[in-house]
């Protein structure tokens, strides 16, 4: 059995800015501190492995924060989907 994970990495915005938008959207997520100008978030609803939810949240965050978003979807180490 392989790994399962989803996350969204955002470039050029602070952890606090991301948390603020997530709170406005009513989302529950863990957000890492910035590292090399990138923050990564692990959203609770995205962990249901619905690509539409992951893609929608990445697009919403990218537009609201005016930044680059990289969405990652790894299903059982058999499927790796990346969206920018």
N, CA, C and O atoms as a CHARMM CRD file, in Angstrom:
* protein
*
  336
    1    1 UNK  N      0.84800  -1.17700   0.00000 PROA 1      0.00000
    2    1 UNK  CA     0.00000   0.00000   0.00000 PROA 1      0.00000
    3    1 UNK  C      0.89100   1.23600   0.00000 PROA 1      0.00000
    4    1 UNK  O      1.84100   1.33300   0.77800 PROA 1      0.00000
    5    2 UNK  N      0.57400   2.17300  -0.87600 PROA 2      0.00000
    6    2 UNK  CA     1.38000   3.37200  -1.01300 PROA 2      0.00000
    7    2 UNK  C      0.85300   4.54000  -0.20800 PROA 2      0.00000
    8    2 UNK  O     -0.06500   4.40500   0.60100 PROA 2      0.00000
    9    3 UNK  N      1.45100   5.67900  -0.44800 PROA 3      0.00000
   10    3 UNK  CA     1.07800   6.91100   0.24000 PROA 3      0.00000
   11    3 UNK  C     -0.12000   7.56900  -0.43000 PROA 3      0.00000
   12    3 UNK  O     -0.34200   7.43100  -1.63300 PROA 3      0.00000
   13    4 UNK  N     -0.87900   8.28400   0.38100 PROA 4      0.00000
   14    4 UNK  CA    -2.01000   9.06900  -0.08400 PROA 4      0.00000
   15    4 UNK  C     -1.86300  10.46600   0.50400 PROA 4      0.00000
   16    4 UNK  O     -1.74100  10.60200   1.72100 PROA 4      0.00000
   17    5 UNK  N     -1.87000  11.50200  -0.32100 PROA 5      0.00000
   18    5 UNK  CA    -1.82500  12.86000   0.23400 PROA 5      0.00000
   19    5 UNK  C     -2.26400  13.88100  -0.80400 PROA 5      0.00000
   20    5 UNK  O     -2.14800  13.66700  -2.01100 PROA 5      0.00000
   21    6 UNK  N     -2.76700  14.98600  -0.30100 PROA 6      0.00000
   22    6 UNK  CA    -3.07400  16.14500  -1.13000 PROA 6      0.00000
   23    6 UNK  C     -2.52800  17.36800  -0.41600 PROA 6      0.00000
   24    6 UNK  O     -2.51500  17.41600   0.81400 PROA 6      0.00000
   25    7 UNK  N     -2.08300  18.34600  -1.17100 PROA 7      0.00000
   26    7 UNK  CA    -1.68200  19.61800  -0.58100 PROA 7      0.00000
   27    7 UNK  C     -1.65600  20.69100  -1.64900 PROA 7      0.00000
   28    7 UNK  O     -1.71700  20.41400  -2.84700 PROA 7      0.00000
   29    8 UNK  N     -1.56400  21.91500  -1.18300 PROA 8      0.00000
   30    8 UNK  CA    -1.44800  23.06400  -2.07400 PROA 8      0.00000
   31    8 UNK  C     -0.29900  23.91300  -1.55500 PROA 8      0.00000
   32    8 UNK  O     -0.27200  24.28300  -0.38100 PROA 8      0.00000
   33    9 UNK  N      0.64400  24.21800  -2.42700 PROA 9      0.00000
   34    9 UNK  CA     1.75600  25.09900  -2.07900 PROA 9      0.00000
   35    9 UNK  C      1.54500  26.44000  -2.74700 PROA 9      0.00000
   36    9 UNK  O      1.20600  26.51400  -3.92800 PROA 9      0.00000
   37   10 UNK  N      1.74800  27.50400  -1.97800 PROA 10     0.00000
   38   10 UNK  CA     1.52800  28.86500  -2.46400 PROA 10     0.00000
   39   10 UNK  C      2.82900  29.65400  -2.37500 PROA 10     0.00000
   40   10 UNK  O      3.53100  29.60300  -1.36500 PROA 10     0.00000
   41   11 UNK  N      3.14000  30.37600  -3.43300 PROA 11     0.00000
   42   11 UNK  CA     4.38900  31.13100  -3.49200 PROA 11     0.00000
   43   11 UNK  C      4.14900  32.61100  -3.24700 PROA 11     0.00000
   44   11 UNK  O      3.24300  33.21900  -3.81700 PROA 11     0.00000
   45   12 UNK  N      4.99300  33.17600  -2.37700 PROA 12     0.00000
   46   12 UNK  CA     5.01400  34.62700  -2.20800 PROA 12     0.00000
   47   12 UNK  C      3.97600  35.21200  -1.27400 PROA 12     0.00000
   48   12 UNK  O      3.76200  36.42500  -1.28300 PROA 12     0.00000
   49   13 UNK  N      3.32400  34.38600  -0.46800 PROA 13     0.00000
   50   13 UNK  CA     2.36300  34.89600   0.51000 PROA 13     0.00000
   51   13 UNK  C      2.71700  34.33500   1.88800 PROA 13     0.00000
   52   13 UNK  O      3.36000  33.29100   2.00500 PROA 13     0.00000
   53   14 UNK  N      2.28900  35.04100   2.91000 PROA 14     0.00000
   54   14 UNK  CA     2.62900  34.61700   4.26900 PROA 14     0.00000
   55   14 UNK  C      1.62100  33.59100   4.80000 PROA 14     0.00000
   56   14 UNK  O      0.50300  33.47000   4.29900 PROA 14     0.00000
   57   15 UNK  N      2.04400  32.87900   5.80300 PROA 15     0.00000
   58   15 UNK  CA     1.17800  31.92400   6.49100 PROA 15     0.00000
   59   15 UNK  C     -0.07700  32.63400   7.00800 PROA 15     0.00000
   60   15 UNK  O     -1.18300  32.10700   6.89000 PROA 15     0.00000
   61   16 UNK  N      0.09500  33.82100   7.57600 PROA 16     0.00000
   62   16 UNK  CA    -1.03800  34.57500   8.13000 PROA 16     0.00000
   63   16 UNK  C     -2.04900  34.96400   7.05100 PROA 16     0.00000
   64   16 UNK  O     -3.25600  34.90100   7.28600 PROA 16     0.00000
   65   17 UNK  N     -1.57100  35.36200   5.87700 PROA 17     0.00000
   66   17 UNK  CA    -2.47400  35.71700   4.78000 PROA 17     0.00000
   67   17 UNK  C     -3.30500  34.50700   4.34200 PROA 17     0.00000
   68   17 UNK  O     -4.50500  34.62200   4.09300 PROA 17     0.00000
   69   18 UNK  N     -2.65600  33.36500   4.25200 PROA 18     0.00000
   70   18 UNK  CA    -3.34500  32.13500   3.84100 PROA 18     0.00000
   71   18 UNK  C     -4.38400  31.74500   4.88100 PROA 18     0.00000
   72   18 UNK  O     -5.51900  31.41400   4.53800 PROA 18     0.00000
   73   19 UNK  N     -3.99800  31.78500   6.14700 PROA 19     0.00000
   74   19 UNK  CA    -4.92700  31.42900   7.22300 PROA 19     0.00000
   75   19 UNK  C     -6.14200  32.34600   7.20300 PROA 19     0.00000
   76   19 UNK  O     -7.27100  31.89200   7.38800 PROA 19     0.00000
   77   20 UNK  N     -5.91400  33.62000   6.98000 PROA 20     0.00000
   78   20 UNK  CA    -7.01700  34.58500   6.93200 PROA 20     0.00000
   79   20 UNK  C     -8.03200  34.21600   5.84600 PROA 20     0.00000
   80   20 UNK  O     -9.23600  34.20200   6.10400 PROA 20     0.00000
   81   21 UNK  N     -7.55700  33.92100   4.64500 PROA 21     0.00000
   82   21 UNK  CA    -8.46200  33.56200   3.54300 PROA 21     0.00000
   83   21 UNK  C     -9.15600  32.23100   3.84000 PROA 21     0.00000
   84   21 UNK  O    -10.35300  32.09300   3.58800 PROA 21     0.00000
   85   22 UNK  N     -8.42700  31.25900   4.36700 PROA 22     0.00000
   86   22 UNK  CA    -9.04200  29.97000   4.69500 PROA 22     0.00000
   87   22 UNK  C    -10.15500  30.14200   5.72900 PROA 22     0.00000
   88   22 UNK  O    -11.19800  29.49400   5.63800 PROA 22     0.00000
   89   23 UNK  N     -9.93000  31.01200   6.70700 PROA 23     0.00000
   90   23 UNK  CA   -10.97100  31.27600   7.71300 PROA 23     0.00000
   91   23 UNK  C    -12.19000  31.91100   7.06400 PROA 23     0.00000
   92   23 UNK  O    -13.32000  31.55100   7.39400 PROA 23     0.00000
   93   24 UNK  N    -11.98000  32.84900   6.14700 PROA 24     0.00000
   94   24 UNK  CA   -13.10000  33.47000   5.43300 PROA 24     0.00000
   95   24 UNK  C    -13.89300  32.43600   4.63800 PROA 24     0.00000
   96   24 UNK  O    -15.11200  32.55000   4.50400 PROA 24     0.00000
   97   25 UNK  N    -13.20100  31.43200   4.11500 PROA 25     0.00000
   98   25 UNK  CA   -13.84300  30.38800   3.31900 PROA 25     0.00000
   99   25 UNK  C    -14.43800  29.27200   4.18400 PROA 25     0.00000
  100   25 UNK  O    -15.11000  28.37600   3.67300 PROA 25     0.00000
  101   26 UNK  N    -14.18800  29.33300   5.49200 PROA 26     0.00000
  102   26 UNK  CA   -14.69300  28.31000   6.39500 PROA 26     0.00000
  103   26 UNK  C    -13.98000  26.97900   6.25200 PROA 26     0.00000
  104   26 UNK  O    -14.58100  25.92900   6.47700 PROA 26     0.00000
  105   27 UNK  N    -12.70500  27.00500   5.88000 PROA 27     0.00000
  106   27 UNK  CA   -11.93000  25.78100   5.66100 PROA 27     0.00000
  107   27 UNK  C    -11.13700  25.43000   6.90600 PROA 27     0.00000
  108   27 UNK  O    -10.77000  26.30500   7.69200 PROA 27     0.00000
  109   28 UNK  N    -10.87700  24.14500   7.07800 PROA 28     0.00000
  110   28 UNK  CA    -9.99900  23.64400   8.14300 PROA 28     0.00000
  111   28 UNK  C     -8.75600  23.08300   7.47800 PROA 28     0.00000
  112   28 UNK  O     -8.84000  22.18200   6.64400 PROA 28     0.00000
  113   29 UNK  N     -7.59300  23.62500   7.85600 PROA 29     0.00000
  114   29 UNK  CA    -6.35500  23.20700   7.20000 PROA 29     0.00000
  115   29 UNK  C     -5.17300  23.46300   8.11500 PROA 29     0.00000
  116   29 UNK  O     -5.21400  24.32000   8.99700 PROA 29     0.00000
  117   30 UNK  N     -4.12400  22.69800   7.88200 PROA 30     0.00000
  118   30 UNK  CA    -2.83100  22.95700   8.50400 PROA 30     0.00000
  119   30 UNK  C     -2.01900  23.73400   7.48600 PROA 30     0.00000
  120   30 UNK  O     -1.94300  23.33600   6.32300 PROA 30     0.00000
  121   31 UNK  N     -1.40400  24.84800   7.90500 PROA 31     0.00000
  122   31 UNK  CA    -0.61500  25.68700   7.00800 PROA 31     0.00000
  123   31 UNK  C      0.79400  25.80700   7.57600 PROA 31     0.00000
  124   31 UNK  O      0.97900  26.22300   8.72000 PROA 31     0.00000
  125   32 UNK  N      1.78000  25.44300   6.77300 PROA 32     0.00000
  126   32 UNK  CA     3.16800  25.51000   7.23300 PROA 32     0.00000
  127   32 UNK  C      3.66100  26.95500   7.22100 PROA 32     0.00000
  128   32 UNK  O      3.13500  27.78500   6.47900 PROA 32     0.00000
  129   33 UNK  N      4.65400  27.25500   8.02700 PROA 33     0.00000
  130   33 UNK  CA     5.32800  28.55500   7.90800 PROA 33     0.00000
  131   33 UNK  C      6.03200  28.62800   6.54400 PROA 33     0.00000
  132   33 UNK  O      6.31500  27.60100   5.92800 PROA 33     0.00000
  133   34 UNK  N      6.30100  29.82400   6.09800 PROA 34     0.00000
  134   34 UNK  CA     6.98900  30.00400   4.81100 PROA 34     0.00000
  135   34 UNK  C      8.39600  29.42900   4.87000 PROA 34     0.00000
  136   34 UNK  O      9.11000  29.57800   5.86300 PROA 34     0.00000
  137   35 UNK  N      8.77600  28.76900   3.78300 PROA 35     0.00000
  138   35 UNK  CA    10.12300  28.21700   3.62700 PROA 35     0.00000
  139   35 UNK  C     10.53600  28.48500   2.18700 PROA 35     0.00000
  140   35 UNK  O      9.91200  27.97400   1.25700 PROA 35     0.00000
  141   36 UNK  N     11.57900  29.27800   1.99600 PROA 36     0.00000
  142   36 UNK  CA    12.03100  29.67000   0.65300 PROA 36     0.00000
  143   36 UNK  C     10.90200  30.30600  -0.15800 PROA 36     0.00000
  144   36 UNK  O     10.76200  30.05900  -1.35600 PROA 36     0.00000
  145   37 UNK  N     10.10500  31.12700   0.51700 PROA 37     0.00000
  146   37 UNK  CA     9.02400  31.88600  -0.11300 PROA 37     0.00000
  147   37 UNK  C      7.80800  31.03100  -0.49200 PROA 37     0.00000
  148   37 UNK  O      6.96600  31.47800  -1.27000 PROA 37     0.00000
  149   38 UNK  N      7.70400  29.80900   0.04600 PROA 38     0.00000
  150   38 UNK  CA     6.56900  28.91800  -0.20700 PROA 38     0.00000
  151   38 UNK  C      5.93600  28.48700   1.10600 PROA 38     0.00000
  152   38 UNK  O      6.64200  28.19300   2.07100 PROA 38     0.00000
  153   39 UNK  N      4.60600  28.44800   1.14900 PROA 39     0.00000
  154   39 UNK  CA     3.84400  27.85900   2.25800 PROA 39     0.00000
  155   39 UNK  C      3.04200  26.69400   1.67100 PROA 39     0.00000
  156   39 UNK  O      2.59700  26.75100   0.52500 PROA 39     0.00000
  157   40 UNK  N      2.86900  25.66600   2.45000 PROA 40     0.00000
  158   40 UNK  CA     2.08300  24.51300   2.01400 PROA 40     0.00000
  159   40 UNK  C      0.92300  24.31900   2.96600 PROA 40     0.00000
  160   40 UNK  O      1.07000  24.44400   4.18200 PROA 40     0.00000
  161   41 UNK  N     -0.24200  24.00800   2.39500 PROA 41     0.00000
  162   41 UNK  CA    -1.40400  23.76800   3.24600 PROA 41     0.00000
  163   41 UNK  C     -1.97900  22.39300   2.94300 PROA 41     0.00000
  164   41 UNK  O     -1.95200  21.90700   1.81200 PROA 41     0.00000
  165   42 UNK  N     -2.49900  21.79200   4.00300 PROA 42     0.00000
  166   42 UNK  CA    -3.12800  20.47500   3.95400 PROA 42     0.00000
  167   42 UNK  C     -4.56700  20.67100   4.41300 PROA 42     0.00000
  168   42 UNK  O     -4.83800  20.78300   5.60900 PROA 42     0.00000
  169   43 UNK  N     -5.48800  20.71200   3.45200 PROA 43     0.00000
  170   43 UNK  CA    -6.88700  21.01600   3.72500 PROA 43     0.00000
  171   43 UNK  C     -7.65300  19.73200   4.04400 PROA 43     0.00000
  172   43 UNK  O     -7.48200  18.71100   3.37800 PROA 43     0.00000
  173   44 UNK  N     -8.49500  19.80000   5.06600 PROA 44     0.00000
  174   44 UNK  CA    -9.23500  18.62400   5.51500 PROA 44     0.00000
  175   44 UNK  C    -10.15000  18.07100   4.41700 PROA 44     0.00000
  176   44 UNK  O    -10.17600  16.86300   4.18500 PROA 44     0.00000
  177   45 UNK  N    -10.88600  18.93300   3.75500 PROA 45     0.00000
  178   45 UNK  CA   -11.81900  18.44900   2.73800 PROA 45     0.00000
  179   45 UNK  C    -11.10000  17.88500   1.51600 PROA 45     0.00000
  180   45 UNK  O    -11.59700  16.95500   0.88300 PROA 45     0.00000
  181   46 UNK  N     -9.95000  18.43100   1.18400 PROA 46     0.00000
  182   46 UNK  CA    -9.18600  17.92300   0.03800 PROA 46     0.00000
  183   46 UNK  C     -8.69500  16.49400   0.27700 PROA 46     0.00000
  184   46 UNK  O     -8.43300  15.76300  -0.67800 PROA 46     0.00000
  185   47 UNK  N     -8.57200  16.09900   1.52000 PROA 47     0.00000
  186   47 UNK  CA    -8.12300  14.74300   1.83200 PROA 47     0.00000
  187   47 UNK  C     -9.16700  13.68100   1.51800 PROA 47     0.00000
  188   47 UNK  O     -8.93600  12.49500   1.75500 PROA 47     0.00000
  189   48 UNK  N    -10.31100  14.09500   0.98800 PROA 48     0.00000
  190   48 UNK  CA   -11.31300  13.12200   0.51800 PROA 48     0.00000
  191   48 UNK  C    -10.98000  12.66800  -0.90200 PROA 48     0.00000
  192   48 UNK  O    -11.69000  11.84200  -1.47600 PROA 48     0.00000
  193   49 UNK  N     -9.90900  13.20600  -1.46300 PROA 49     0.00000
  194   49 UNK  CA    -9.38300  12.83100  -2.77400 PROA 49     0.00000
  195   49 UNK  C    -10.37300  13.06400  -3.90700 PROA 49     0.00000
  196   49 UNK  O    -10.57800  12.21500  -4.77400 PROA 49     0.00000
  197   50 UNK  N    -10.97300  14.24000  -3.86700 PROA 50     0.00000
  198   50 UNK  CA   -11.83900  14.70600  -4.94800 PROA 50     0.00000
  199   50 UNK  C    -11.05800  15.79500  -5.68100 PROA 50     0.00000
  200   50 UNK  O    -10.85400  16.88700  -5.15000 PROA 50     0.00000
  201   51 UNK  N    -10.62300  15.49000  -6.90000 PROA 51     0.00000
  202   51 UNK  CA    -9.80800  16.44700  -7.64900 PROA 51     0.00000
  203   51 UNK  C    -10.51500  17.77000  -7.87200 PROA 51     0.00000
  204   51 UNK  O     -9.86100  18.81300  -7.90700 PROA 51     0.00000
  205   52 UNK  N    -11.83100  17.75800  -8.02500 PROA 52     0.00000
  206   52 UNK  CA   -12.57200  19.00200  -8.23000 PROA 52     0.00000
  207   52 UNK  C    -12.44400  19.92700  -7.02400 PROA 52     0.00000
  208   52 UNK  O    -12.30000  21.13900  -7.18200 PROA 52     0.00000
  209   53 UNK  N    -12.49400  19.36300  -5.82600 PROA 53     0.00000
  210   53 UNK  CA   -12.36400  20.15500  -4.59800 PROA 53     0.00000
  211   53 UNK  C    -10.95500  20.74000  -4.50100 PROA 53     0.00000
  212   53 UNK  O    -10.79100  21.92500  -4.20900 PROA 53     0.00000
  213   54 UNK  N     -9.95000  19.91800  -4.74400 PROA 54     0.00000
  214   54 UNK  CA    -8.55400  20.36700  -4.67600 PROA 54     0.00000
  215   54 UNK  C     -8.29700  21.46100  -5.71300 PROA 54     0.00000
  216   54 UNK  O     -7.71500  22.49900  -5.39900 PROA 54     0.00000
  217   55 UNK  N     -8.73000  21.22100  -6.93700 PROA 55     0.00000
  218   55 UNK  CA    -8.51800  22.18400  -8.01900 PROA 55     0.00000
  219   55 UNK  C     -9.23000  23.50500  -7.73700 PROA 55     0.00000
  220   55 UNK  O     -8.67200  24.57500  -7.97500 PROA 55     0.00000
  221   56 UNK  N    -10.44500  23.43200  -7.23600 PROA 56     0.00000
  222   56 UNK  CA   -11.22600  24.63000  -6.92600 PROA 56     0.00000
  223   56 UNK  C    -10.58000  25.45800  -5.81900 PROA 56     0.00000
  224   56 UNK  O    -10.50500  26.68300  -5.92000 PROA 56     0.00000
  225   57 UNK  N    -10.11400  24.79200  -4.76400 PROA 57     0.00000
  226   57 UNK  CA    -9.47800  25.51700  -3.67500 PROA 57     0.00000
  227   57 UNK  C     -8.17300  26.15800  -4.13300 PROA 57     0.00000
  228   57 UNK  O     -7.89500  27.30300  -3.77900 PROA 57     0.00000
  229   58 UNK  N     -7.37100  25.44200  -4.91200 PROA 58     0.00000
  230   58 UNK  CA    -6.10900  26.00900  -5.41000 PROA 58     0.00000
  231   58 UNK  C     -6.37300  27.24500  -6.26800 PROA 58     0.00000
  232   58 UNK  O     -5.68100  28.25500  -6.13600 PROA 58     0.00000
  233   59 UNK  N     -7.36700  27.16700  -7.14200 PROA 59     0.00000
  234   59 UNK  CA    -7.69900  28.30600  -7.98600 PROA 59     0.00000
  235   59 UNK  C     -8.21300  29.48300  -7.16100 PROA 59     0.00000
  236   59 UNK  O     -7.82400  30.62800  -7.39200 PROA 59     0.00000
  237   60 UNK  N     -9.08300  29.19600  -6.20500 PROA 60     0.00000
  238   60 UNK  CA    -9.62500  30.25200  -5.34100 PROA 60     0.00000
  239   60 UNK  C     -8.51300  30.95800  -4.57500 PROA 60     0.00000
  240   60 UNK  O     -8.47800  32.18700  -4.52000 PROA 60     0.00000
  241   61 UNK  N     -7.60900  30.18700  -3.98500 PROA 61     0.00000
  242   61 UNK  CA    -6.50400  30.78600  -3.22400 PROA 61     0.00000
  243   61 UNK  C     -5.57800  31.58900  -4.13100 PROA 61     0.00000
  244   61 UNK  O     -5.13900  32.67900  -3.76400 PROA 61     0.00000
  245   62 UNK  N     -5.28200  31.05900  -5.30200 PROA 62     0.00000
  246   62 UNK  CA    -4.41500  31.75900  -6.23900 PROA 62     0.00000
  247   62 UNK  C     -5.01300  33.10600  -6.64000 PROA 62     0.00000
  248   62 UNK  O     -4.30700  34.11200  -6.69600 PROA 62     0.00000
  249   63 UNK  N     -6.31300  33.11800  -6.91600 PROA 63     0.00000
  250   63 UNK  CA    -6.97000  34.36500  -7.30500 PROA 63     0.00000
  251   63 UNK  C     -7.09700  35.34000  -6.13900 PROA 63     0.00000
  252   63 UNK  O     -6.83200  36.53300  -6.29100 PROA 63     0.00000
  253   64 UNK  N     -7.49900  34.83600  -4.98300 PROA 64     0.00000
  254   64 UNK  CA    -7.70700  35.72000  -3.81600 PROA 64     0.00000
  255   64 UNK  C     -6.39600  36.31000  -3.30600 PROA 64     0.00000
  256   64 UNK  O     -6.35900  37.45600  -2.85700 PROA 64     0.00000
  257   65 UNK  N     -5.31600  35.52100  -3.37600 PROA 65     0.00000
  258   65 UNK  CA    -4.03600  35.97300  -2.84100 PROA 65     0.00000
  259   65 UNK  C     -3.09000  36.48700  -3.93300 PROA 65     0.00000
  260   65 UNK  O     -1.98100  36.93300  -3.64200 PROA 65     0.00000
  261   66 UNK  N     -3.53800  36.42000  -5.18400 PROA 66     0.00000
  262   66 UNK  CA    -2.72600  36.86900  -6.31500 PROA 66     0.00000
  263   66 UNK  C     -1.33700  36.22400  -6.29000 PROA 66     0.00000
  264   66 UNK  O     -0.31300  36.90800  -6.27800 PROA 66     0.00000
  265   67 UNK  N     -1.33400  34.89700  -6.28300 PROA 67     0.00000
  266   67 UNK  CA    -0.06900  34.17000  -6.19800 PROA 67     0.00000
  267   67 UNK  C     -0.13200  32.88300  -7.01600 PROA 67     0.00000
  268   67 UNK  O     -1.19600  32.47900  -7.48400 PROA 67     0.00000
  269   68 UNK  N      1.01200  32.25800  -7.17600 PROA 68     0.00000
  270   68 UNK  CA     1.09400  30.95100  -7.83000 PROA 68     0.00000
  271   68 UNK  C      0.69300  29.87400  -6.84300 PROA 68     0.00000
  272   68 UNK  O      1.11400  29.88900  -5.68600 PROA 68     0.00000
  273   69 UNK  N     -0.12900  28.93400  -7.31000 PROA 69     0.00000
  274   69 UNK  CA    -0.54000  27.80100  -6.48300 PROA 69     0.00000
  275   69 UNK  C     -0.16500  26.50700  -7.20000 PROA 69     0.00000
  276   69 UNK  O     -0.38800  26.37300  -8.40300 PROA 69     0.00000
  277   70 UNK  N      0.39400  25.57600  -6.47600 PROA 70     0.00000
  278   70 UNK  CA     0.72400  24.24800  -6.99700 PROA 70     0.00000
  279   70 UNK  C     -0.06600  23.23100  -6.19400 PROA 70     0.00000
  280   70 UNK  O      0.20400  23.02000  -5.01200 PROA 70     0.00000
  281   71 UNK  N     -1.04600  22.59600  -6.83700 PROA 71     0.00000
  282   71 UNK  CA    -1.86100  21.57500  -6.18200 PROA 71     0.00000
  283   71 UNK  C     -1.24700  20.20100  -6.47000 PROA 71     0.00000
  284   71 UNK  O     -0.85500  19.90700  -7.59900 PROA 71     0.00000
  285   72 UNK  N     -1.17100  19.36900  -5.42700 PROA 72     0.00000
  286   72 UNK  CA    -0.58300  18.04400  -5.54900 PROA 72     0.00000
  287   72 UNK  C     -1.56700  17.00100  -5.05400 PROA 72     0.00000
  288   72 UNK  O     -2.18100  17.15600  -3.99800 PROA 72     0.00000
  289   73 UNK  N     -1.70900  15.93000  -5.83400 PROA 73     0.00000
  290   73 UNK  CA    -2.61900  14.82600  -5.52200 PROA 73     0.00000
  291   73 UNK  C     -1.84200  13.53400  -5.75900 PROA 73     0.00000
  292   73 UNK  O     -1.49700  13.22100  -6.89800 PROA 73     0.00000
  293   74 UNK  N     -1.56900  12.79300  -4.70600 PROA 74     0.00000
  294   74 UNK  CA    -0.85000  11.52400  -4.79600 PROA 74     0.00000
  295   74 UNK  C     -1.77300  10.42500  -4.28700 PROA 74     0.00000
  296   74 UNK  O     -2.11800  10.40100  -3.10600 PROA 74     0.00000
  297   75 UNK  N     -2.17500   9.51600  -5.17200 PROA 75     0.00000
  298   75 UNK  CA    -3.09500   8.44500  -4.80300 PROA 75     0.00000
  299   75 UNK  C     -2.36800   7.10600  -4.82100 PROA 75     0.00000
  300   75 UNK  O     -2.07000   6.55800  -5.88200 PROA 75     0.00000
  301   76 UNK  N     -2.09200   6.59300  -3.63300 PROA 76     0.00000
  302   76 UNK  CA    -1.50800   5.26000  -3.46200 PROA 76     0.00000
  303   76 UNK  C     -0.16100   5.10700  -4.17300 PROA 76     0.00000
  304   76 UNK  O      0.23300   3.99400  -4.52100 PROA 76     0.00000
  305   77 UNK  N      0.52700   6.19200  -4.38300 PROA 77     0.00000
  306   77 UNK  CA     1.79800   6.21000  -5.11500 PROA 77     0.00000
  307   77 UNK  C      1.66600   5.68000  -6.53800 PROA 77     0.00000
  308   77 UNK  O      2.67300   5.40500  -7.19100 PROA 77     0.00000
  309   78 UNK  N      0.43100   5.53200  -7.02700 PROA 78     0.00000
  310   78 UNK  CA     0.20000   5.08800  -8.39900 PROA 78     0.00000
  311   78 UNK  C     -0.16500   6.24800  -9.31600 PROA 78     0.00000
  312   78 UNK  O      0.12200   6.21800 -10.51300 PROA 78     0.00000
  313   79 UNK  N     -0.79700   7.26600  -8.74900 PROA 79     0.00000
  314   79 UNK  CA    -1.23300   8.41300  -9.52700 PROA 79     0.00000
  315   79 UNK  C     -0.67200   9.67700  -8.88200 PROA 79     0.00000
  316   79 UNK  O     -0.89400   9.93800  -7.70000 PROA 79     0.00000
  317   80 UNK  N      0.05000  10.44600  -9.67000 PROA 80     0.00000
  318   80 UNK  CA     0.52700  11.74700  -9.21400 PROA 80     0.00000
  319   80 UNK  C     -0.04200  12.79200 -10.17000 PROA 80     0.00000
  320   80 UNK  O      0.25600  12.79100 -11.36500 PROA 80     0.00000
  321   81 UNK  N     -0.86300  13.68200  -9.62100 PROA 81     0.00000
  322   81 UNK  CA    -1.45400  14.75400 -10.40700 PROA 81     0.00000
  323   81 UNK  C     -0.96300  16.06600  -9.84100 PROA 81     0.00000
  324   81 UNK  O     -1.02600  16.28700  -8.63200 PROA 81     0.00000
  325   82 UNK  N     -0.47200  16.94600 -10.71000 PROA 82     0.00000
  326   82 UNK  CA    -0.00300  18.27000 -10.31800 PROA 82     0.00000
  327   82 UNK  C     -0.75800  19.30600 -11.14200 PROA 82     0.00000
  328   82 UNK  O     -0.93100  19.14700 -12.35000 PROA 82     0.00000
  329   83 UNK  N     -1.20000  20.35500 -10.48600 PROA 83     0.00000
  330   83 UNK  CA    -1.87600  21.43400 -11.20700 PROA 83     0.00000
  331   83 UNK  C     -1.33700  22.77100 -10.76800 PROA 83     0.00000
  332   83 UNK  O     -1.20600  23.02500  -9.57100 PROA 83     0.00000
  333   84 UNK  N     -1.02200  23.63500 -11.72200 PROA 84     0.00000
  334   84 UNK  CA    -0.51100  24.96900 -11.41700 PROA 84     0.00000
  335   84 UNK  C     -1.55300  25.99100 -11.81500 PROA 84     0.00000
  336   84 UNK  O     -1.33600  27.19100 -11.64800 PROA 84     0.00000
